[in-house]
Amino acid sequence: MELRNVNSSNLSQIGFDIKTNTLRIVFTTGAVYDFFEVDEQLFRHLLQAPSKGKFFHKYIKNRYNCEIVK
């Protein structure tokens, strides 16, 4: 999965695996999470969001199953 650097105070990188619909988020703390069954369109909206952290909290956090990768 290719990770993209993002300009955010909470998120440092995001990536998406289209084959498994998995969203990976690397937080500025160094924590890495995978979120499952995420639509590719949501990933694209996250990339375009003016505030990645606000978008994450509103549309992703506590809405998708996830696991800690690191």
Backbone as a chain_set.jsonl record, in Angstrom:
{"seq": "MELRNVNSSNLSQIGFDIKTNTLRIVFTTGAVYDFFEVDEQLFRHLLQAPSKGKFFHKYIKNRYNCEIVK", "coords": {"N": [[0.847, -1.175, 0.0], [0.609, 2.127, -0.928], [1.636, 4.956, 0.789], [0.614, 8.274, 1.421], [1.926, 11.436, 2.147], [0.401, 13.82, 4.256], [-0.902, 17.078, 4.955], [-1.42, 17.842, 8.067], [-2.296, 18.283, 11.499], [-2.82, 16.09, 13.019], [-2.745, 13.702, 11.479], [-0.255, 11.999, 9.666], [0.314, 10.427, 7.433], [-1.567, 8.802, 4.842], [-3.13, 5.97, 3.318], [-4.53, 3.731, 0.834], [-5.869, 0.582, 0.141], [-7.141, -0.712, -2.603], [-7.935, -3.274, -3.297], [-8.644, -4.57, -0.956], [-10.204, -2.758, 0.312], [-9.142, -1.24, 2.424], [-8.217, 1.261, 4.606], [-5.382, 2.945, 5.573], [-4.026, 4.727, 8.218], [-1.531, 6.825, 9.362], [-0.7, 8.273, 12.251], [0.368, 11.406, 13.726], [1.511, 10.805, 16.101], [2.812, 8.498, 15.655], [1.443, 6.164, 15.75], [-0.155, 3.545, 13.921], [-2.951, 2.688, 12.087], [-5.264, 0.402, 10.632], [-8.229, 0.636, 8.808], [-11.226, -0.984, 8.049], [-13.251, -2.132, 5.243], [-13.757, 0.274, 3.918], [-14.959, 2.697, 1.726], [-13.656, 3.615, -1.446], [-14.238, 6.185, -2.309], [-14.599, 7.598, 0.066], [-11.982, 7.673, 0.981], [-10.874, 9.318, -1.01], [-12.253, 11.687, -0.486], [-11.232, 12.233, 2.034], [-8.565, 12.767, 1.37], [-8.937, 15.198, 0.051], [-10.016, 16.851, 1.94], [-10.121, 19.915, 3.763], [-9.432, 19.963, 6.463], [-7.942, 17.32, 7.649], [-7.938, 15.96, 10.093], [-10.381, 16.733, 11.33], [-12.162, 15.668, 9.468], [-11.549, 12.952, 9.717], [-12.386, 12.482, 12.395], [-15.125, 13.001, 12.175], [-16.146, 11.318, 10.112], [-14.865, 8.817, 10.074], [-13.617, 7.771, 12.482], [-14.643, 5.556, 15.014], [-16.594, 4.533, 13.335], [-15.841, 2.581, 11.63], [-14.569, -0.744, 11.598], [-11.42, -1.422, 13.014], [-7.851, -1.952, 13.327], [-4.856, -1.923, 15.245], [-1.827, -1.415, 13.683], [0.73, -0.675, 14.234]], "CA": [[0.0, 0.0, 0.0], [1.365, 3.376, -1.009], [1.208, 5.971, 1.75], [0.812, 9.661, 0.982], [2.074, 12.438, 3.201], [-0.682, 14.801, 4.269], [-0.681, 18.252, 5.791], [-2.388, 17.753, 9.152], [-1.673, 18.259, 12.829], [-3.11, 14.789, 13.63], [-2.418, 12.607, 10.578], [0.958, 12.293, 8.896], [0.242, 9.729, 6.154], [-2.735, 7.958, 4.621], [-3.057, 5.122, 2.142], [-5.743, 2.952, 0.601], [-5.72, -0.638, -0.652], [-8.403, -0.865, -3.318], [-8.3, -4.701, -3.352], [-9.233, -5.002, 0.316], [-10.946, -1.615, 0.873], [-8.52, -0.937, 3.705], [-7.626, 2.59, 4.759], [-4.327, 2.998, 6.595], [-3.718, 6.076, 8.695], [-0.388, 6.993, 10.252], [-0.918, 9.482, 13.032], [1.591, 12.134, 14.06], [2.073, 10.153, 17.288], [3.516, 7.301, 15.206], [0.494, 5.04, 15.724], [-0.635, 3.186, 12.586], [-4.206, 1.949, 12.156], [-5.972, 0.012, 9.425], [-9.684, 0.696, 8.896], [-11.7, -1.975, 7.082], [-14.499, -1.943, 4.497], [-13.869, 1.703, 3.626], [-15.191, 2.979, 0.316], [-12.582, 4.412, -2.051], [-14.686, 7.576, -2.373], [-14.316, 8.213, 1.365], [-10.543, 7.947, 0.967], [-10.646, 10.491, -1.861], [-12.755, 12.85, 0.25], [-10.255, 12.504, 3.09], [-7.426, 13.423, 0.724], [-9.298, 16.553, -0.366], [-10.574, 17.613, 3.062], [-9.263, 20.997, 4.263], [-8.929, 19.515, 7.759], [-7.945, 15.851, 7.655], [-8.277, 15.515, 11.438], [-11.825, 16.905, 11.528], [-12.822, 14.686, 8.606], [-11.358, 11.651, 10.365], [-13.231, 12.384, 13.593], [-16.543, 13.041, 11.811], [-16.601, 10.295, 9.176], [-14.142, 7.536, 10.13], [-13.427, 7.304, 13.863], [-15.772, 4.846, 15.631], [-17.579, 4.126, 12.34], [-15.287, 1.435, 10.903], [-13.719, -1.663, 12.355], [-10.02, -1.107, 12.786], [-6.855, -2.625, 14.169], [-3.562, -1.239, 15.349], [-0.752, -2.069, 12.943], [1.959, -0.35, 14.959]], "C": [[0.892, 1.238, 0.0], [0.775, 4.383, -0.026], [1.531, 7.357, 1.209], [0.959, 10.558, 2.201], [0.925, 13.432, 3.101], [-0.331, 15.93, 5.231], [-1.774, 18.278, 6.86], [-1.649, 17.761, 10.481], [-1.897, 16.918, 13.52], [-2.664, 13.597, 12.797], [-1.152, 12.959, 9.811], [0.941, 11.626, 7.53], [-1.07, 8.96, 6.068], [-2.523, 7.145, 3.345], [-4.315, 4.296, 2.031], [-5.405, 1.758, -0.271], [-7.061, -0.935, -1.3], [-8.869, -2.33, -3.355], [-9.013, -5.158, -2.092], [-10.1, -3.919, 0.964], [-10.468, -1.275, 2.284], [-7.865, 0.44, 3.648], [-6.59, 2.519, 5.862], [-4.059, 4.454, 6.93], [-2.53, 6.005, 9.644], [-0.584, 8.331, 10.947], [0.413, 10.143, 13.374], [2.254, 11.561, 15.303], [2.928, 8.941, 16.919], [2.626, 6.068, 15.169], [-0.003, 4.824, 14.297], [-1.87, 2.308, 12.752], [-4.685, 1.591, 10.758], [-7.463, 0.032, 9.714], [-10.246, -0.122, 7.749], [-13.05, -1.619, 6.479], [-14.804, -0.466, 4.257], [-14.03, 1.876, 2.117], [-14.071, 3.869, -0.222], [-12.962, 5.895, -2.118], [-14.427, 8.302, -1.051], [-12.837, 8.57, 1.466], [-10.246, 9.201, 0.151], [-11.13, 11.775, -1.183], [-11.792, 13.233, 1.379], [-9.041, 13.219, 2.515], [-7.709, 14.89, 0.417], [-9.782, 17.435, 0.781], [-9.61, 18.711, 3.524], [-8.661, 20.663, 5.621], [-9.061, 17.999, 7.82], [-8.372, 15.306, 9.019], [-9.77, 15.618, 11.715], [-12.605, 15.892, 10.696], [-12.733, 13.3, 9.231], [-12.316, 11.483, 11.541], [-14.723, 12.318, 13.236], [-16.994, 11.816, 11.02], [-15.943, 8.919, 9.311], [-14.06, 6.977, 11.542], [-14.731, 6.738, 14.422], [-16.866, 4.446, 14.642], [-17.134, 2.884, 11.571], [-14.51, 0.553, 11.859], [-12.268, -1.337, 12.013], [-9.131, -1.96, 13.657], [-5.573, -1.809, 14.138], [-2.537, -2.06, 14.588], [0.558, -1.885, 13.686], [1.665, 0.694, 16.0]], "O": [[1.802, 1.372, 0.818], [-0.432, 4.627, -0.015], [2.586, 7.578, 0.615], [0.203, 10.445, 3.166], [0.526, 13.834, 2.008], [0.43, 15.753, 6.182], [-2.906, 18.683, 6.595], [-0.511, 17.301, 10.572], [-1.231, 16.628, 14.513], [-2.246, 12.581, 13.352], [-0.993, 14.092, 9.357], [1.481, 12.171, 6.568], [-1.616, 8.523, 7.081], [-1.831, 7.575, 2.422], [-5.076, 4.165, 2.989], [-4.738, 1.896, -1.296], [-8.003, -1.359, -0.631], [-10.069, -2.593, -3.434], [-9.882, -6.028, -2.144], [-10.664, -4.133, 2.037], [-11.261, -1.057, 3.2], [-7.067, 0.734, 2.757], [-6.892, 2.079, 6.972], [-3.888, 5.296, 6.048], [-2.523, 5.23, 10.6], [-0.628, 9.382, 10.307], [1.462, 9.503, 13.314], [3.438, 11.804, 15.538], [3.672, 8.418, 17.748], [3.014, 5.039, 14.616], [-0.242, 5.779, 13.558], [-1.84, 1.308, 13.468], [-4.534, 2.371, 9.818], [-7.914, -0.488, 10.735], [-9.806, 0.019, 6.608], [-13.869, -0.925, 7.081], [-15.945, -0.02, 4.376], [-13.307, 1.26, 1.335], [-13.598, 4.77, 0.471], [-12.097, 6.762, -1.996], [-14.077, 9.482, -1.047], [-12.479, 9.633, 1.972], [-9.457, 10.047, 0.571], [-10.492, 12.822, -1.295], [-11.569, 14.415, 1.64], [-8.542, 14.174, 3.111], [-6.814, 15.729, 0.514], [-9.941, 18.644, 0.606], [-8.412, 18.463, 3.66], [-7.52, 21.028, 5.906], [-10.152, 17.465, 8.019], [-9.085, 14.305, 9.093], [-10.363, 14.694, 12.272], [-13.592, 15.325, 11.164], [-13.718, 12.563, 9.27], [-12.981, 10.454, 11.663], [-15.494, 11.648, 13.924], [-18.102, 11.322, 11.228], [-16.42, 7.952, 8.718], [-14.404, 5.816, 11.767], [-15.787, 7.362, 14.316], [-17.956, 4.058, 15.06], [-17.95, 2.214, 10.937], [-13.878, 1.03, 12.802], [-11.94, -1.02, 10.87], [-9.587, -2.607, 14.599], [-5.255, -1.12, 13.168], [-2.395, -3.26, 14.821], [1.384, -2.794, 13.766], [2.566, 1.112, 16.726]]}, "num_chains": 1, "name": "protein.A"}
